[in-house]
Amino acid sequence: SLLSGSQAPRFRWMIMWAGYFAYLFLHIRDHKKWEMWEAALILYIICYYGTLVMTTYVHNYGFRMLIPGIFFVLVFTFIAIDRLWTIAVPARKEAV
């Protein structure tokens, strides 16, 4: 069954992926140039998961196959949260 303990959706990973796609959306919307580390990690994520989805039967090894890229997705999620926070809560001007 899809909802059994070993097959249950991991909502924390869904939140991380939502943050990753929010990061991509914000970056593309603002027409910013990619820094080298951003481009390298995004290329790694696309190549790793693209190859994994196209060629591998994930059930035979489980979620451990997904771990190497998840940590990079988490980095982009935290950056997206920071950017969304600064948009939602503008900096206050201190009275002098």
ZIVENNOR-V188867 format. One record per pair of residues at least 24 apart in sequence whose ideal C-beta (glycine too) atoms are under 10 Angstrom apart, sorted by the first residue. I is the first residue (numbers start at 1). J is the second residue. D is the distance in whole Angstrom. If there is no record, write none. Layout:
{{I	J	D} {I	J	D}}
//
This chain:
{{6	59	9} {6	62	7} {6	63	9} {7	59	8} {7	62	9} {7	63	10} {10	63	7} {10	66	9} {10	70	10} {12	70	10} {12	74	10} {13	63	8} {13	66	8} {13	70	7} {13	73	8} {13	74	9} {15	74	10} {15	77	7} {16	70	7} {16	71	10} {16	73	5} {16	74	6} {16	75	10} {16	76	9} {16	77	5} {16	78	9} {16	80	10} {17	70	9} {17	73	6} {17	76	10} {17	77	8} {18	77	8} {18	80	9} {19	73	8} {19	74	8} {19	75	10} {19	76	7} {19	77	3} {19	78	8} {19	79	8} {19	80	5} {19	81	6} {19	84	9} {20	45	8} {20	69	10} {20	70	10} {20	72	9} {20	73	5} {20	74	8} {20	75	9} {20	76	5} {20	77	6} {20	79	9} {20	80	7} {21	73	10} {21	76	9} {21	77	9} {21	80	8} {22	76	9} {22	77	8} {22	79	10} {22	80	4} {22	81	8} {22	83	8} {22	84	7} {23	73	9} {23	75	9} {23	76	4} {23	77	7} {23	78	9} {23	79	6} {23	80	4} {23	81	9} {23	82	10} {23	83	7} {23	84	9} {24	76	8} {24	80	8} {25	80	9} {26	79	9} {26	80	6} {26	83	5} {26	84	7} {26	87	8} {27	76	9} {27	79	9} {27	80	9} {27	83	9} {30	83	9} {37	75	9} {38	75	10} {38	76	8} {38	79	9} {40	72	10} {41	69	9} {41	72	5} {41	73	9} {41	75	7} {41	76	7} {42	72	9} {42	76	8} {44	68	9} {44	69	7} {44	72	7} {45	69	5} {45	70	9} {45	72	6} {45	73	6} {45	76	8} {48	72	9} {49	73	9}}
//
